Amino acid sequence: QVQLVESGGGLVQAGGSLRLSCAASGSIVSINAMGWYRQAPGKQRELVATITSTGSTNYLDSVKGRFTISRGNAKNTVYLQMNSLKPEDTAVYYCHTAGIATTGILFRSWGQGTQVTVSS
């Protein structure tokens, strides 16, 4: 079983910055990719950014140039640096990871979510 623990959300004024962190633990052999999704009230969950084991990244168009995803030295952690935040970035942000468990089975796991609120 794989667990994800997120931290770093909060309330910030427009133009401000926040850094989200996510750490994976449990029966993990390898992690193929980690990423962040978000869900605003009344909207579908959307992909914000992902990073693969080789370091390839992918971003939602609306956050390009403002958000940066990175992985920690331990490779089981992922960060999302969010700069120039806008009110439309307000959402619950979820960490997601996929990889191989010690059972040899592919796993996909979600964090519990962390609230990001950007005031205008």
N, C-alpha and C positions, 0 to 999 in steps of 0.2 A: 504494500500500500504506500502511496506517495502523498505527502502533505505539502501544501504551499502556504507560507505565511507572508502576508503583505504588510507593509507599513509605509507611512509617509504622506498619506492624504491629509486634507485639511481645508481651511478657508483662506483664500488669498484674494487680493484685489487684482483687477485686470492689469495686465502688464507684469505681474509678479511671476515668481518661479516656485516650483515644488519638485521634489525628487521622490519618486516611488521606489521601493525596494521589495524584492520578493525572493524568498529562499525556499528551495525544495529539499525535502528530506524523505528518508524511507528506503524502501527496497529498490534502489536505482542502480542499474548497471551503466547506463549511458543516457544522456539527454540529447535529443536530436534538435530541438528548437524550444525556445521560450519566447513568450510574447505578452502583450497587454491588449486587452479589449476594454471597451467601455459601453455603458448603457445609461442613457439619459431617460428621465421619466417619459413614458409614452412612446419610446422609440425602441427599435431593435438593437440588440448588442452588435457592435461593430469592431472590426479589427483596427487597432491603433498603430501597433508596431510589432515586428517580430525580428528575432535574430537566431540564426542557425548555429550549429556547432562549429561551422567553419567561419563564422563571423559575418555572413551575409545578412543584410538588413532589408526590411521592407516597411514602408510607412503609409498611413492614410494620407491622401493628398493634402487635406486641410491642416495637417500638423507638420508637414515637411518644412525644414528650416527652423522649426521652433522646438520640436521634441527630439531627443536623442536616446536611443536604446543601447544598452551595453551590458556585458556580462562580467561578473566578478572573476577574480583569479581562481576561485574554487570551481568555477564553471557551473555550479548549481544555484547561482544567484543571478538575478537580472535586475537592472535598474532602468528607470525611465526618468530622464531629466526633462522637465517641462518648463520652458521659458516663454516669455511673452504670452502668458495665459490670457484667454478670452472667456467671456461669460458662456459662450457656446461650448467650451470645454468641460463645463459642469456635468458631472456624471459619476456613477460608481465605476471604478476601474478595477478590472479583474486580471489577475495574473494567470497565465496558462502555460502548461508545459507538456511535451510529448517525448517519449523515449522508450527505452527497454528496461523492464523490471528484472529482478533477479530470477523470476520464474521463466524468463525468456519471452515473455509476452509484452507486446506493445501497450503502453499505457498513455492515457491522456488525463490530465488533472487540472482542476480549477482552484484558485484561491477563493477566500470568502468575500473578497471585494473590499475596496477602500474608497470612501467618499471624497471627491474633489469638488469643491465649490468655489467658483470664481465670481466675485461681486463686481458690478460695474461702477 
